[in-house]
Amino acid sequence: MIGGLSLTPFDAAAILIVLAAVLGYVNFRFLRLPSSIGLTVMGALASLGVVLLDELLPGSTVSHDIVQFIAGIDFHTTLMDGMLSFLLFAGALHVSWTQLQRGRWAILVLSTAGVLLSTLIVGLGFLGLTRLLGYALPPIWCFVFGALISPTDPVSVMGVLKRTSVSPVLEATVAGESLFNDGVGVVVFAILLAAATSGAPLDPGHAALLFVEEAGGGILLGLAIGWIAFRAMRSIDDYKVEVLISLATVMGGYAVASPLHVSGPVAMAVAGLIVGNAGVAHAMSETTRDYLHKFWDLVDDILNTVLFLLIGLEVVTVPRDAGLILLGAGAIGLSLLARSTSVLLPLSAFGRVRAAGRIVPVTLIWGGLRGGISVALALGLPVGAERNLILAATYAVVLFTVVVQGGTIARVLQRMSGGGVAGDTPVEARH
């Protein structure tokens, strides 16, 4: 409700699309920043302007109205049960299965052991940080924060890759890891959150079983719906129907994932890989390929635009507490430490991984951005002191990774590669 007016879901969507279009135009016309960075920065600046306006004009309620508007959006449902399915499928369409196979061992380890290791490091570090700053956050909630901040966001990561020159194998490795560690991270987050809200002690055996069921079930579901879509597309030649089949694959497949108690994000990543590789190569005419890619590119761009605008607007919802600034700064350091450790340790375990100097770990570490997924998980937490602390830390990490890491990754890789193409040697384990 804004100014006494009740907003329908359509009204909320209309406001976001209009804001995204206006700010997107301003960014393209004048600032010329990458879309994700430009919208995040402008959204944050607009939010800070609103906060300043309320400070200068005591009678102003603009900040309150925006908070009420954002609070009225069910982020967990909107992103996790809606936008995420489209974003993951659209991202997976452009990942080469051939290149993905060459980096499969790195992807497998980084998206599983890497996420678990990062969750542990961030959780322990955040526990110490909150104690140091005088916040009494229960240990289980610290690990909840570790789980929601550990997965890299495929939307942010793929946006970065579009602006860099890396080898196809390295690009597929980074994109593949971001697709699958997202699904794994959501599963770990759900298990830890259930333990935190129930108050019951975490049973490692039960948690491991749930993890295997959700992640493994997601892979099987993705294979099944991807194969069905592939067979259906192969039996006809009509671009309108085939694009509709791809849309049905996403919406129908994600809808059945929840009642089956399997991971919808993992299923969408697998289904997108099948349609984007086998489907594009063997089931579509050139006309259908063109329409399919353009349709999903448009969906991807629209959702990205809204997503990063929302991230910027989140400034208004973060509680105003000087201690939270220190907490956010500490969380940024923790996330970088955890990301570095969770990348370097698994990669070093390969021993015989062929990598182009330092370019592979640097790309994976500095290109490991966090985005709307982490923000949505934090906003979906139950209202309370724990939520405020986690939300503030999450926003700081996301803003830093999108603006600082996302804004400098291209220059970092270009400098490391001497101005040439970064990472020409594949990330591949020799067995």
C-alpha positions in Angstrom: 0.0 0.0 0.0 1.4 3.4 -1.0 -0.2 6.6 0.1 -3.3 4.8 1.2 -3.7 3.1 -2.2 -3.6 -0.7 -2.4 -1.3 -2.1 -5.0 -2.3 -5.3 -7.0 0.5 -7.6 -8.2 0.0 -6.1 -11.7 0.5 -2.6 -10.2 3.7 -3.7 -8.5 5.0 -5.3 -11.7 4.1 -2.2 -13.7 6.0 0.1 -11.3 9.1 -2.0 -11.5 9.0 -2.3 -15.3 8.5 1.5 -15.7 11.4 2.2 -13.3 13.6 -0.4 -15.0 12.9 1.1 -18.4 13.5 4.7 -17.3 16.8 3.9 -15.5 17.8 1.5 -18.2 17.4 4.3 -20.8 19.3 6.8 -18.6 22.1 4.3 -18.2 22.3 3.4 -21.9 22.0 7.0 -23.0 24.3 8.7 -20.6 26.3 6.4 -18.1 27.1 3.5 -20.5 27.7 1.2 -17.6 27.1 -2.6 -17.9 23.4 -3.1 -17.3 23.7 -5.0 -14.0 26.1 -2.4 -12.5 24.3 0.6 -13.8 20.9 -0.4 -12.5 22.2 -1.5 -9.1 24.1 1.8 -8.7 21.2 4.0 -9.8 18.8 2.0 -7.7 21.0 2.4 -4.7 21.6 6.1 -5.3 17.8 6.7 -5.7 17.2 4.9 -2.4 19.9 6.9 -0.6 18.2 10.0 -2.1 14.9 9.0 -0.6 16.5 8.3 2.8 18.2 11.7 2.7 14.9 13.4 1.7 13.2 11.9 4.7 16.0 13.1 7.0 15.7 16.7 5.6 11.9 16.7 5.5 10.6 15.2 8.8 7.1 15.0 7.4 8.1 13.0 4.4 6.9 9.4 4.2 8.5 8.4 0.9 11.0 6.1 2.5 8.2 4.4 4.5 6.1 4.0 1.4 8.9 2.4 -0.5 9.6 0.0 2.4 6.0 -0.9 2.4 6.0 -1.5 -1.3 9.1 -3.7 -1.2 7.8 -5.5 1.9 4.7 -6.3 -0.1 6.7 -8.3 -2.6 7.1 -11.9 -1.7 10.7 -12.1 -2.8 11.1 -15.8 -1.9 8.1 -16.8 -4.0 8.8 -14.2 -6.8 12.4 -15.2 -7.3 12.7 -18.8 -6.1 9.4 -20.0 -7.5 9.2 -17.7 -10.5 12.1 -15.7 -11.9 14.8 -18.2 -11.0 13.3 -20.9 -13.2 13.4 -18.6 -16.3 16.9 -17.2 -15.5 18.5 -20.6 -15.0 16.9 -22.1 -18.1 17.9 -19.1 -20.2 21.4 -19.2 -18.9 21.8 -22.9 -19.5 20.7 -22.6 -23.1 23.9 -20.8 -24.0 26.3 -23.2 -22.2 28.1 -25.6 -24.5 27.8 -29.2 -23.4 31.1 -30.1 -25.1 33.0 -27.4 -23.3 31.1 -28.2 -20.1 32.2 -31.8 -20.2 35.9 -30.7 -20.4 35.5 -28.8 -17.2 33.1 -31.3 -15.6 35.3 -32.3 -12.6 36.0 -28.7 -11.6 32.3 -27.9 -11.9 31.2 -31.0 -9.9 33.6 -30.3 -7.0 33.2 -26.5 -6.9 29.4 -26.7 -7.0 29.2 -29.2 -4.2 32.3 -29.4 -1.9 33.0 -25.8 -2.7 29.6 -24.6 -1.5 29.7 -26.7 1.7 33.2 -25.5 2.5 32.3 -21.8 1.9 29.2 -22.2 4.1 31.3 -23.5 6.9 34.0 -20.8 6.6 31.5 -18.0 6.3 29.3 -19.4 9.2 32.3 -19.7 11.6 33.7 -16.3 10.6 30.3 -14.6 10.9 29.8 -16.1 14.3 33.0 -14.6 15.5 32.3 -11.2 13.8 28.9 -10.9 15.3 30.3 -11.7 18.8 33.0 -9.1 18.3 30.5 -6.4 17.4 28.2 -7.3 20.3 25.4 -9.0 18.3 24.0 -12.1 19.9 23.2 -14.1 16.8 22.7 -17.9 17.4 25.4 -20.1 15.7 22.8 -21.9 13.4 21.7 -18.5 12.0 25.4 -17.7 11.2 25.5 -20.9 9.0 22.2 -19.9 7.4 23.9 -16.7 6.3 26.9 -18.8 5.1 24.6 -20.9 3.0 22.7 -18.0 1.3 25.8 -16.0 0.5 28.0 -18.9 -0.8 26.5 -19.7 -4.2 27.5 -17.4 -7.0 24.6 -15.9 -8.9 24.3 -17.2 -12.5 22.6 -14.0 -13.6 25.5 -11.8 -12.4 28.2 -14.2 -13.5 26.9 -14.6 -17.0 26.6 -10.9 -17.3 30.3 -10.6 -16.4 31.3 -13.3 -18.9 29.6 -11.3 -21.7 32.1 -8.5 -21.1 35.3 -10.6 -20.9 37.4 -12.6 -23.3 38.0 -16.0 -21.8 38.3 -19.4 -23.5 35.1 -21.3 -24.2 36.1 -24.0 -21.7 36.8 -21.6 -18.9 33.6 -19.7 -19.7 31.6 -23.0 -19.6 33.3 -23.9 -16.3 32.4 -20.6 -14.6 28.9 -20.6 -16.0 28.3 -24.3 -15.2 29.5 -23.9 -11.7 27.3 -20.8 -11.1 24.3 -22.7 -12.5 24.7 -25.8 -10.3 26.1 -24.3 -7.1 23.0 -22.2 -7.0 20.8 -25.2 -6.8 23.1 -26.9 -4.2 23.2 -23.7 -2.2 19.4 -23.4 -2.1 19.1 -27.0 -0.8 21.7 -26.4 1.9 20.0 -23.1 2.9 16.6 -24.8 3.2 18.0 -27.5 5.4 19.8 -25.1 7.7 16.8 -22.7 7.8 14.5 -25.5 8.8 16.8 -26.3 11.7 17.1 -22.7 12.8 13.4 -22.0 12.8 12.4 -25.3 14.4 14.9 -25.0 17.2 15.7 -28.7 16.9 19.4 -29.7 16.7 20.7 -30.4 13.2 21.0 -34.1 12.3 23.9 -34.4 9.9 22.7 -37.8 8.6 19.2 -36.6 7.9 20.5 -33.4 6.3 22.8 -35.4 4.0 19.9 -37.6 3.0 17.7 -34.6 2.2 20.6 -33.1 0.2 21.0 -36.2 -1.9 17.3 -36.5 -2.5 16.8 -32.9 -3.6 19.9 -32.5 -5.7 19.8 -36.0 -7.2 16.0 -35.7 -7.8 16.5 -32.4 -9.5 19.0 -33.9 -11.9 16.6 -36.7 -12.8 13.7 -34.4 -13.2 15.7 -32.1 -15.4 16.8 -35.0 -17.6 13.2 -36.2 -17.9 11.5 -32.9 -18.8 14.5 -32.0 -21.1 14.2 -35.2 -23.0 10.4 -34.8 -23.3 10.9 -31.3 -24.7 13.6 -32.5 -27.1 11.4 -35.3 -28.5 8.4 -33.0 -28.9 10.5 -30.3 -30.7 12.1 -32.9 -32.9 8.7 -34.3 -34.1 7.5 -30.9 -35.5 8.8 -27.8 -37.3 6.9 -24.8 -36.1 8.9 -22.1 -34.3 5.8 -20.8 -32.4 4.9 -24.2 -31.0 8.6 -25.0 -30.2 9.1 -21.8 -28.3 5.9 -22.5 -26.4 7.2 -26.0 -25.6 10.3 -24.4 -24.1 8.2 -22.1 -22.0 6.0 -25.1 -20.9 9.2 -27.0 -20.0 10.2 -24.2 -17.6 6.9 -23.5 -16.0 5.6 -27.0 -15.9 8.8 -28.6 -14.8 9.4 -26.1 -12.0 5.8 -26.5 -10.8 6.1 -30.2 -10.3 9.5 -30.0 -8.6 8.1 -28.7 -5.3 5.5 -31.5 -4.7 8.1 -34.1 -5.7 10.5 -32.6 -3.1 13.4 -32.1 -5.6 15.4 -29.1 -6.5 13.7 -27.0 -9.1 16.9 -24.9 -9.8 19.0 -28.0 -10.5 16.2 -29.4 -12.8 16.0 -26.1 -14.8 19.8 -26.0 -15.3 19.8 -29.6 -16.6 16.7 -29.1 -18.8 18.2 -25.9 -20.3 21.4 -27.8 -21.1 19.5 -30.5 -23.0 17.3 -28.1 -25.0 20.2 -25.7 -25.6 22.5 -28.4 -26.9 20.7 -31.5 -28.2 17.5 -29.5 -29.0 19.3 -26.7 -30.9 21.6 -29.1 -32.8 19.1 -31.9 -33.7 15.5 -30.8 -33.2 15.2 -27.3 -34.6 15.4 -25.5 -37.9 17.5 -22.4 -38.3 14.4 -20.3 -38.0 13.3 -21.9 -34.7 16.8 -21.6 -33.3 16.8 -17.9 -34.1 13.4 -17.3 -32.5 14.1 -19.5 -29.5 17.3 -17.7 -28.6 15.8 -14.2 -29.2 12.8 -15.1 -27.0 14.9 -16.3 -24.1 17.4 -13.5 -24.5 14.6 -11.0 -24.1 13.1 -12.8 -21.1 16.6 -13.0 -19.6 17.2 -9.2 -20.1 13.9 -8.1 -18.7 14.2 -10.2 -15.6 17.8 -9.1 -15.1 16.8 -5.5 -15.4 14.1 -5.8 -12.7 16.3 -8.0 -10.5 19.2 -5.6 -10.3 16.9 -2.6 -9.9 15.4 -4.3 -6.8 18.9 -5.0 -5.4 19.6 -1.3 -5.6 16.3 -0.3 -4.0 17.1 -2.6 -1.1 19.1 0.2 0.6 15.8 1.6 2.0 14.9 -1.7 3.8 18.3 -2.1 5.5 18.0 -0.9 9.2 20.0 2.3 10.0 22.6 1.2 12.5 26.3 2.2 12.5 27.3 -1.2 13.7 25.8 -2.8 10.6 28.2 -0.9 8.4 31.1 -2.7 10.2 29.2 -6.0 10.0 28.7 -5.5 6.2 32.4 -4.7 5.7 33.4 -7.7 7.7 31.0 -9.9 5.7 32.6 -8.7 2.5 36.0 -9.9 3.7 34.6 -13.2 4.9 32.9 -13.8 1.5 36.2 -13.2 -0.4 38.1 -15.4 2.0 35.6 -18.2 1.7 35.3 -18.0 -2.1 39.1 -18.0 -2.4 39.5 -21.0 -0.1 36.6 -23.0 -1.6 38.1 -22.5 -5.1 41.8 -23.0 -4.4 41.5 -26.1 -2.2 39.2 -28.1 -4.6 41.3 -27.1 -7.7 44.5 -28.0 -6.0 43.1 -31.4 -5.1 43.0 -32.3 -8.8 46.8 -32.0 -8.8 47.0 -32.5 -12.6 44.5 -29.8 -13.7 45.8 -27.9 -16.7 45.2 -24.2 -16.2 46.5 -21.2 -17.9 48.6 -19.7 -15.1 46.6 -17.8 -12.6 43.8 -16.9 -14.9 41.5 -19.8 -13.9 41.4 -19.2 -10.1 41.3 -15.5 -10.5 38.3 -15.8 -12.9 36.5 -18.1 -10.5 37.3 -16.1 -7.4 36.9 -12.5 -8.6 34.2 -13.4 -11.1 32.2 -15.2 -8.3 29.5 -12.6 -7.9 26.5 -12.7 -5.6 23.2 -11.3 -6.7 19.5 -11.4 -6.5 19.3 -15.0 -5.3 21.2 -14.2 -2.0 19.0 -11.1 -1.5 15.8 -13.0 -2.1 16.8 -15.7 0.4 17.7 -13.1 3.0 14.4 -11.2 2.4 12.5 -14.5 2.8 13.8 -15.0 6.3 11.3 -14.7 9.2 11.0 -11.2 10.6 13.2 -10.7 13.6 16.6 -9.5 14.8 18.4 -12.3 12.9 16.8 -11.2 9.6 18.0 -7.6 10.1 21.6 -8.6 10.7 21.7 -11.1 7.8 19.9 -8.7 5.4 22.4 -6.0 6.1 25.4 -8.3 5.6 23.9 -9.8 2.5 23.2 -6.4 0.9 26.8 -5.3 1.6 28.3 -8.4 0.0 26.0 -8.3 -3.1 26.6 -4.6 -3.7 30.4 -5.0 -3.4 30.5 -8.0 -5.8 28.2 -6.5 -8.4 29.7 -3.0 -8.5 33.4 -3.6 -7.5 34.1 -7.1 -8.8 31.7 -6.9 -11.7 33.0 -3.5 -12.7 36.7 -4.6 -12.7 36.8 -8.2 -13.7 37.2 -7.4 -17.4 40.2 -5.2 -16.8 41.7 -7.7 -14.3 41.5 -10.5 -16.8 42.8 -8.4 -19.7 45.8 -7.3 -17.6 46.5 -10.9 -16.6 46.3 -12.2 -20.2 48.4 -9.4 -21.6 45.5 -7.9 -23.6 44.9 -11.2 -25.4 42.2 -13.9 -24.9 42.2 -15.0 -21.3 42.5 -18.6 -20.4 43.2 -20.4 -23.8 44.3 -23.5 -22.0 41.3 -25.6 -20.9 40.4 -26.4 -17.3 40.5 -30.1 -17.5 41.5 -33.0 -15.2 43.6 -35.7 -16.7 42.4 -39.2 -15.7 
